[in-house]
Amino acid sequence: MSEEKDPEEFLNSLLAQILRADPFLKLSSGLDTFYYQLFVEKDERLNLPSVQQLFEQSFLASNIKLKEVPSCLIIQMPRFGKNFKMYPRILPSQVLDVTDIIEDSPRQCWVCGKLAEYECRECFGKMQCEGLEGTAICKSCIDSVHHHSKRLNHKPVPLSVPQDFIPMAPHCEVPRLYMELFAVVCIETSHYVAFVKAASGQDAPWCFFDSMADRNGNSGDSALSEQNGYNIPKMVPVPDLPRWLTEEGSRALNEEAVNDKMLPEHAKRLLCDAYMCMYQSTDVMMYR
């Protein structure tokens, strides 16, 4: 075996060839896949970008959407192995809002809150409402918003609204669709480690797993020990992790620990070494 195996290569082999699972993600481009690689241009204004921010930027830049909410969403960070990281620190979002990247899903007008009928990609990042949520707008508000001289060249496109939702729209809020973080795979040097949630729900505990935390050798000779010894895995609870993932907690960590070495050990692995973030939809999992 080589020094390092790509997790995506392993996952594809495990899920497709061994478990014979169907791809989790169905993209509007026609591609079906088990994971999604973030492709973004670096934004120097972002000191500690969140997965939510990068996720929305990537879908906007790629001009694609998901055909449906997946039961599991595996997101690969904008980095390549252990050698290149676009951002020195990335904050895994505890909850991922996927409402605005689902094709044909009802969306809310960011101005008045009614059912959106148009999407304006050029409005991304230019409105009071952040992210892709600020690109959805209804027919009543679109003219007033685009009357400004800076937005005269914008080209909004009609949204495909589910016909069965249209009669319900005046009587209910447009639902938002969320997925829950349940694991973060990390790499720093030569092998992968993982933060894993022990159960579903906001209050579920987190643990840290390292398959090579220690090593037991059968000989005092280092060469023989390497050949005949074995790794000892270790799993420990990480009670502070939920606090680190909050807006307040992550901001405090990022401001107080200017140097990565000043971060608590597990916080450093989480923020600096994240390679893949895994999300689940407990609602979709019940029937798929």
C-alpha positions in Angstrom: 0.0 0.0 0.0 1.2 3.5 -0.7 1.7 6.1 2.0 -1.6 7.9 1.3 -4.9 6.8 -0.3 -7.4 9.3 -1.6 -10.6 9.1 0.5 -12.7 9.8 -2.6 -11.1 6.8 -4.4 -11.7 4.6 -1.4 -15.3 5.8 -1.0 -16.0 5.2 -4.7 -14.6 1.6 -4.4 -16.5 1.0 -1.1 -19.8 2.4 -2.1 -20.0 1.5 -5.8 -18.1 -1.8 -6.1 -18.6 -3.4 -2.6 -21.9 -2.1 -1.3 -23.4 -1.6 -4.8 -25.0 1.7 -3.6 -26.6 4.2 -5.9 -24.8 7.6 -6.1 -26.0 10.0 -3.4 -26.0 13.1 -5.6 -27.9 13.7 -8.7 -26.7 16.9 -10.4 -28.7 19.0 -12.9 -25.8 18.5 -15.3 -26.8 14.8 -15.6 -23.9 13.6 -13.5 -24.5 11.2 -10.6 -21.8 11.0 -7.9 -21.0 10.0 -4.3 -19.3 13.3 -3.3 -19.0 16.9 -4.3 -15.7 18.7 -4.8 -15.8 22.4 -3.9 -14.5 24.6 -6.8 -14.1 28.2 -5.7 -11.9 31.2 -6.3 -10.2 32.4 -3.2 -11.9 35.4 -1.6 -9.3 37.3 0.4 -12.0 39.0 2.4 -12.9 35.7 4.1 -10.8 35.1 7.2 -12.6 32.0 8.3 -14.9 30.8 5.6 -17.6 28.3 6.5 -18.6 25.2 4.5 -22.0 26.9 3.8 -20.3 29.9 2.2 -18.0 27.8 0.0 -20.7 25.4 -0.9 -23.0 28.1 -2.2 -20.1 29.9 -4.0 -19.1 26.6 -5.7 -22.7 25.8 -6.9 -23.0 29.4 -8.2 -19.7 29.2 -10.1 -20.5 25.8 -11.6 -24.1 26.9 -12.5 -25.5 23.5 -11.4 -28.1 22.4 -8.8 -29.0 19.2 -7.1 -32.1 17.4 -8.5 -33.2 16.4 -5.0 -32.2 16.5 -1.4 -29.7 13.6 -0.9 -29.8 11.3 2.2 -26.0 11.9 2.5 -23.9 14.7 1.2 -20.1 14.3 1.2 -18.2 17.6 0.5 -14.5 17.7 -0.4 -12.8 20.9 0.7 -10.9 23.1 -1.7 -7.5 21.5 -1.0 -5.4 18.8 -2.6 -4.1 16.1 -0.3 -1.8 17.4 2.4 0.2 19.8 0.2 -2.2 22.5 -0.9 -5.0 24.3 1.0 -6.8 27.3 -0.5 -7.8 28.5 3.0 -5.6 27.9 6.1 -8.8 27.4 8.2 -12.3 26.4 7.2 -15.3 26.2 9.6 -17.5 23.1 9.1 -21.1 24.3 9.2 -23.1 22.4 11.8 -26.2 22.7 9.7 -26.1 23.1 5.9 -28.9 25.0 4.2 -29.5 23.3 0.8 -32.8 25.1 0.0 -31.4 27.3 -2.8 -29.4 24.6 -4.6 -32.2 22.1 -5.1 -33.7 22.2 -8.6 -37.4 22.9 -8.7 -37.7 23.4 -5.0 -39.8 26.3 -3.7 -37.8 29.3 -2.7 -38.5 32.5 -0.8 -38.3 36.0 -2.1 -35.5 37.7 -0.1 -37.4 41.0 -0.2 -41.0 40.2 0.9 -40.8 36.6 1.9 -43.4 35.4 -0.6 -42.8 32.5 -3.1 -39.9 33.4 -5.4 -40.5 33.2 -9.2 -37.1 34.3 -10.5 -33.4 33.8 -9.8 -30.8 36.4 -10.4 -27.3 35.0 -10.2 -25.8 38.5 -10.7 -27.3 39.6 -7.4 -25.2 37.1 -5.5 -23.3 38.9 -2.7 -24.7 42.3 -3.6 -27.9 42.3 -1.5 -28.7 42.6 2.2 -29.5 38.9 2.3 -26.3 36.8 2.1 -25.6 33.8 -0.1 -27.8 32.2 -2.7 -30.9 33.1 -0.6 -30.3 36.7 -1.9 -30.7 35.6 -5.5 -34.4 34.5 -5.3 -37.0 37.1 -5.9 -40.8 37.2 -6.7 -42.4 38.9 -9.7 -43.7 41.8 -7.6 -40.3 42.8 -6.2 -38.1 42.1 -9.3 -38.7 45.4 -11.0 -38.1 47.6 -8.0 -34.9 45.7 -7.1 -33.5 45.9 -10.7 -34.5 49.5 -11.2 -31.2 50.6 -9.7 -28.6 51.7 -12.3 -26.1 49.1 -11.0 -28.5 46.3 -11.7 -29.9 47.2 -15.1 -27.8 44.6 -16.9 -28.8 41.8 -14.6 -30.5 38.9 -16.3 -32.9 37.1 -13.9 -34.3 33.7 -15.1 -37.7 32.2 -14.2 -37.7 29.5 -11.5 -39.5 26.2 -12.0 -42.0 26.2 -9.1 -43.8 22.9 -8.2 -47.4 23.2 -9.4 -48.8 21.5 -6.3 -47.1 24.1 -4.1 -48.5 27.2 -5.8 -52.0 27.0 -4.3 -50.4 26.5 -0.9 -47.9 29.4 -1.1 -50.2 32.2 0.2 -51.1 30.2 3.2 -47.8 28.8 4.4 -44.1 29.7 4.7 -41.8 28.4 2.1 -40.0 25.5 3.8 -36.2 25.5 4.1 -34.2 22.3 3.7 -31.4 21.5 6.0 -28.8 18.8 6.4 -26.9 17.9 9.6 -23.1 17.5 9.9 -22.2 14.0 11.2 -18.5 13.6 10.4 -15.3 15.5 9.4 -12.4 13.6 7.8 -9.0 15.3 8.4 -5.4 15.0 7.2 -2.3 16.8 8.4 0.7 14.6 7.5 0.5 11.0 6.5 -2.8 9.5 7.5 -6.5 10.4 8.0 -8.4 10.9 11.2 -12.0 11.7 11.8 -14.5 13.6 14.0 -17.7 11.6 14.2 -21.1 12.4 15.8 -22.3 9.6 18.0 -26.0 10.1 17.1 -28.4 12.5 15.3 -29.6 15.7 16.8 -28.1 19.0 18.1 -27.1 17.6 21.5 -25.5 14.4 20.3 -21.8 14.0 21.5 -18.8 14.1 19.2 -15.7 11.9 19.3 -12.3 11.9 17.7 -11.0 8.7 16.1 -7.3 8.0 15.2 -6.5 4.6 13.8 -2.8 5.1 14.4 -2.8 6.9 17.8 -0.2 4.6 19.2 1.9 1.6 18.1 3.0 -1.6 19.8 6.1 -3.2 18.6 7.3 -6.8 19.2 11.0 -6.0 19.3 13.3 -3.3 20.5 14.8 -3.1 17.0 13.1 -0.3 15.1 13.1 -2.1 11.8 11.6 -5.3 13.3 9.2 -3.2 15.3 8.0 -1.5 12.0 7.6 -4.9 10.4 6.1 -6.9 13.2 4.4 -4.2 15.3 0.8 -3.0 15.0 -1.1 0.2 15.3 -3.4 0.9 18.3 -6.5 2.9 17.4 -7.9 5.4 19.9 -11.3 7.2 20.2 -11.8 10.1 22.7 -14.8 12.3 23.4 -14.6 16.0 22.2 -17.2 17.8 24.3 -16.0 21.3 23.2 -16.6 20.6 19.5 -20.2 21.9 19.3 -19.1 25.2 20.9 -16.2 25.5 18.4 -18.7 25.2 15.5 -20.9 28.0 16.7 -20.5 31.5 15.2 -19.4 32.9 18.6 -17.1 30.0 19.5 -15.4 29.9 16.1 -14.8 33.6 16.1 -13.2 33.5 19.6 -10.9 30.7 18.5 -9.9 32.4 15.3 -9.2 35.8 17.0 -7.4 34.5 20.1 -5.2 31.9 18.3 -3.6 33.9 15.5 -1.0 31.1 15.1 -2.3 27.6 14.4 -0.1 26.2 17.2 -2.0 28.2 19.7 -5.2 26.4 18.9 -6.3 23.4 21.2 -5.2 20.2 19.6 -8.6 19.0 18.4 -9.7 22.4 17.3 -6.6 22.7 15.1 -7.3 19.4 13.5 -10.9 20.4 12.9 -10.4 23.9 11.5 -7.0 23.5 9.8 -7.0 19.9 8.5 -10.6 19.2 7.3 -10.6 17.3 4.1 -14.1 16.1 3.8 -17.3 17.1 5.6 -20.2 14.7 5.7 -23.9 15.7 6.0 -27.1 13.7 6.4 -30.8 14.4 6.0 -32.6 12.4 8.7 -35.9 13.1 6.9 -34.7 11.7 3.6 -33.0 8.7 5.3 -36.3 7.5 6.5 -37.6 6.6 3.1 -34.4 6.3 0.9 
